Amino acid sequence: MKLVAISQRVDEIKDYKEIRDALDEQWYKLFWQMDAMLVPMPNLPEGIPSILERLCPEAIVLSGGNNPVEYGGTAPQRDKVDEMLIEYAMQYSVPLLGVCRGMQSIALHFGSVLKKVEGHVATKHEVTGEINRIVNSYHSYAVDRLGEGLKVVAQTKKGDIEAIQHQDYQICGMMWHPERVEGFNTDDIKMIMAKLAL
C-alpha cells in the first residue's frame, strides 16, 4: 500500500472561533480502492519539511477548497503548503495531482493566470482533448493563460481549461472532483492510478 500525502482545505468555524484543516472522507474511500493510504498534510508551513522528510510520500495530491489568496482567498497558509508540496514533488520526482484548487495551485506555480468563470459551480459539462467525457464542476476560477512547461489535456467546448500536464515533471491537474462522484468513476480511478503511479 502506497503512502500519498494530501493537502487540506482551511475552514473557519466562527461559532467555535476555530480554524480547521478539513478533508472530505470520500477522499480516503476513493484512494482505498486504489490500495493507497492518504496522509493529510496540516496547513502549517513550518512543519511541512519535517513531515515530508519523515513520511517520504510516494505520491502527492493537492485537494480542492479555498481560492488562492491572489484571487480573493483568505488562507495564505494553504497557498504556502501547496507551494511547498509542488516544490517537493519537483525536487524528488514524486508524482503530483492537483484537483480543482489544487490544479489552480499548479497553474499559478508555473506562472499561469486565472480568470473568473460563470456556470461552473455544482454542474456538469463535457470536456474534450486527451480526455473526452462528462465531468462535474465546482469552481469559480479557471486557467486563462498557461504558464511555462504546462500543456492542455482537456477543455470545455467554450475553451475553458479543465486538465493540464507538465511537460517535464510528473505533475498534472484536473478541475473536476473525482471524490464527489457517487460510486466513483472508473475512468477517474484509472487516470489517477496512472498519473500517480499507484
Order of alpha helices (4+ residues) and beta strands (2+ residues): beta-beta-beta-alpha-beta-alpha-beta-alpha-beta-alpha-beta-beta-beta-beta-beta-beta-beta-alpha
